[in-house]
Amino acid sequence: MSNTRLPLLKEDKPKKKKSRKLTVILLLLFIALLAVIFFRSSVSRITEITFEGSKYSTSKELLTQSGLKVGGQFFAVSKESVKKSMMELKTIQTATVVRDFPGLIKVHIEEFPAVAYELDRQGSLKAILSSGAAVPINETGITVEKPILTNWNASDPYKTKLCQALGNIPNELTSDISEIVPSPTLSFPDRIKMYTRSHFEVITAISLLKGKIEYLNQVIETEQPGLIKMLEADSYVPFYTENDDIEDIQE
């Protein structure tokens, strides 16, 4: 028998990569086209900006400070940048920025609390915040339990320190203080005089106030009106004694 050769099977040639590359390129071009159309459409724009929690600034002031504007790019808004810009205002303690697609930007604001009040040169009452900022009283009125700051210069650095100290003390411990006046000495440049609604006069220093406030309230609750000193040492002297009352009766 003669040897019969079987025909060789042809190997499959690898598919050309050109068609695959072309498909990828077309896909990328299609995605880029969609992106261009999307970012030029109104869907990608800021359509509304709201501010919540502000009592001391108008929406116009807040909008200017934030750098946001209706019609701007929604996805280009940097939350941290807006927050940083808002906190440059002395009234704002912190801010939270929320992007609500499509088009809505919400800015939640927490302001520094009011710790005192002050009469300006025109006789208008202003609220003093714990940051030291002075803001006009709005329609919500005032809180009676806050002290009035008297004879303070706007540029006095101890005024800001006083406001910060008051902001770190619970309201119930300062509610009886009606007025605070600067009374500096060489030994205590931050010394102050305070007058209470229960008719006590108090001498202390801003740097000592937080640590001494509980002693003040203990004396107010248990003693008759008098002079309280809270400096290096604490002391209390009543304005009137029982002997004074007896002498008044005898006279």
C-alpha positions in Angstrom: 0.0 0.0 0.0 1.2 3.5 -0.8 1.4 6.0 1.9 -1.3 8.5 1.7 -0.6 11.9 3.1 -3.4 13.6 5.0 -3.8 17.3 4.3 -2.5 19.5 7.1 -5.1 21.4 9.1 -4.7 25.1 8.7 -4.0 26.9 12.0 -6.4 29.6 13.0 -4.8 32.9 12.5 -5.0 35.3 15.4 -7.6 38.0 15.0 -6.2 41.4 14.1 -6.1 43.8 17.0 -6.9 46.7 14.8 -10.7 46.2 15.0 -10.5 46.0 18.8 -8.5 49.2 19.1 -10.9 50.9 16.8 -13.8 49.8 19.0 -12.1 51.1 22.1 -11.3 54.5 20.5 -14.9 54.9 19.3 -16.2 54.0 22.8 -13.9 56.6 24.4 -14.9 59.2 21.9 -18.6 58.4 22.6 -18.0 58.8 26.4 -16.2 62.1 25.8 -19.0 63.4 23.7 -21.6 62.4 26.3 -19.4 64.2 29.0 -19.2 67.4 27.0 -23.0 67.3 26.4 -23.6 66.7 30.1 -21.4 69.4 31.4 -22.8 71.9 29.0 -26.4 71.0 29.9 -28.4 72.7 32.7 -28.4 69.4 34.6 -24.7 69.9 35.7 -25.3 73.5 36.8 -26.1 74.9 40.3 -29.8 75.8 40.3 -30.4 76.6 44.0 -28.2 77.6 47.0 -29.7 77.6 50.5 -28.2 78.6 53.9 -29.6 77.2 57.1 -28.9 78.1 60.8 -27.8 81.7 60.4 -29.2 84.5 62.6 -26.6 87.2 62.3 -25.9 87.3 58.5 -28.1 87.9 55.5 -28.3 85.3 52.7 -26.7 87.9 50.4 -23.7 88.3 52.7 -23.4 84.5 53.0 -23.6 84.0 49.3 -20.9 86.5 48.6 -18.6 84.9 51.3 -19.2 81.4 50.0 -18.1 82.1 46.4 -21.0 80.1 45.1 -23.3 81.2 42.4 -26.4 79.9 40.6 -25.3 78.6 37.2 -21.9 77.5 38.3 -20.6 74.0 37.8 -22.3 71.7 40.4 -19.5 69.1 40.4 -16.8 71.7 40.6 -17.9 72.8 44.1 -15.3 72.0 46.7 -16.9 71.4 50.1 -13.8 72.2 52.0 -13.1 75.4 50.1 -16.6 76.7 50.8 -16.4 75.7 54.5 -13.1 77.5 54.8 -14.5 80.6 53.2 -17.6 80.6 55.5 -15.5 80.2 58.6 -13.5 83.4 57.8 -16.6 85.2 59.1 -16.2 85.9 62.9 -19.9 84.9 63.4 -19.5 81.4 62.0 -18.1 78.6 64.2 -18.5 75.8 61.6 -20.2 75.1 58.3 -21.3 71.9 56.5 -21.8 71.8 52.8 -24.1 69.3 51.2 -24.5 68.7 47.4 -27.9 67.4 46.5 -28.1 66.4 42.9 -29.3 67.8 40.7 -28.3 71.3 41.2 -29.0 72.0 44.9 -26.2 73.2 47.3 -27.1 73.4 51.0 -24.9 75.1 53.6 -25.7 74.3 57.2 -24.2 77.0 59.5 -23.4 76.9 63.3 -22.8 80.3 64.7 -20.8 81.3 67.8 -23.2 81.8 70.7 -24.1 85.2 72.1 -22.4 85.6 75.5 -23.1 89.3 76.3 -24.6 92.5 75.0 -23.2 96.0 74.4 -24.4 99.5 73.7 -22.6 101.1 70.8 -21.9 104.9 70.5 -25.2 105.4 68.7 -27.1 103.7 71.6 -27.9 100.6 69.6 -27.8 97.3 71.5 -25.6 94.6 69.9 -25.0 91.0 70.8 -21.4 90.0 71.5 -20.5 86.5 70.4 -18.0 84.2 72.0 -15.6 84.9 69.1 -15.7 88.6 70.1 -17.8 89.7 67.1 -20.5 92.3 67.7 -23.7 91.9 65.7 -26.9 93.9 65.6 -29.9 92.5 67.5 -32.4 91.0 65.2 -36.1 90.6 65.5 -35.8 87.7 67.9 -34.9 90.1 70.7 -32.4 89.5 73.6 -31.9 87.0 76.3 -32.2 88.7 79.7 -29.6 86.4 81.4 -26.7 87.8 79.4 -24.4 90.6 80.9 -23.9 94.0 79.4 -20.3 95.0 78.6 -19.6 98.6 79.5 -16.6 100.9 78.7 -14.8 98.4 76.5 -12.8 99.5 73.5 -13.5 97.5 70.3 -9.8 97.0 69.8 -9.1 95.7 73.4 -7.7 92.2 73.1 -9.0 91.4 76.6 -12.5 91.9 75.3 -12.2 89.0 72.9 -10.6 86.9 75.7 -13.5 87.7 78.0 -16.0 86.6 75.4 -14.1 83.4 74.9 -14.1 82.8 78.6 -17.8 83.4 78.9 -18.5 81.1 76.0 -16.7 78.3 77.9 -18.8 78.7 81.1 -22.4 77.2 81.3 -25.1 79.8 81.1 -26.6 78.9 84.5 -23.3 80.0 86.2 -23.3 83.5 84.5 -27.0 84.2 84.5 -26.8 86.5 87.6 -24.1 88.7 86.1 -25.6 92.0 84.8 -22.6 94.1 83.9 -18.9 93.7 83.2 -16.5 96.6 83.3 -12.7 96.6 82.5 -10.6 97.4 85.6 -6.9 96.7 84.8 -4.0 97.0 87.2 -0.3 96.4 86.8 -0.6 93.0 88.5 -3.7 92.0 86.6 -4.0 93.7 83.2 -7.1 91.6 82.5 -8.8 92.5 85.8 -12.6 93.2 85.6 -15.4 94.3 87.8 -18.7 92.5 87.6 -22.1 93.5 89.0 -24.8 91.0 89.7 -28.6 91.2 89.6 -28.5 90.1 93.3 -26.5 93.3 94.1 -23.0 91.9 94.6 -19.9 93.6 93.3 -17.2 91.2 92.0 -13.5 91.8 91.3 -11.7 89.1 89.4 -9.5 88.6 86.3 -10.5 87.2 82.9 -7.9 84.5 83.1 -9.3 83.3 86.5 -13.0 83.6 85.7 -13.7 80.1 84.6 -12.0 78.6 87.7 -13.6 81.0 90.1 -17.2 81.1 88.9 -18.4 78.3 91.1 -17.1 80.1 94.2 -19.0 83.2 93.1 -22.3 81.3 92.8 -21.8 79.7 96.2 -21.4 83.1 97.9 -24.4 84.6 96.0 -26.6 81.7 97.0 -25.7 81.7 100.7 -24.7 85.3 101.7 -26.0 88.8 101.8 -25.0 91.3 99.1 -21.4 92.3 99.4 -17.9 92.6 97.7 -16.4 89.4 96.4 -12.8 89.3 95.3 -11.6 86.4 93.3 -7.9 86.9 92.4 -5.0 85.1 93.9 -7.2 84.4 97.0 -10.9 84.6 97.4 -12.7 86.8 99.9 -16.1 88.1 100.7 -17.1 91.2 102.7 -20.9 92.1 103.1 -22.0 95.6 102.4 -24.1 95.6 105.6 -23.8 93.6 108.8 -26.2 92.8 111.6 -24.5 95.5 113.8 -25.1 98.1 111.1 -28.8 97.2 111.1 -29.0 97.5 114.9 -27.2 100.9 114.9 -29.6 102.2 112.2 -32.6 101.2 114.4 -31.1 102.8 117.5 -30.5 106.1 115.6 
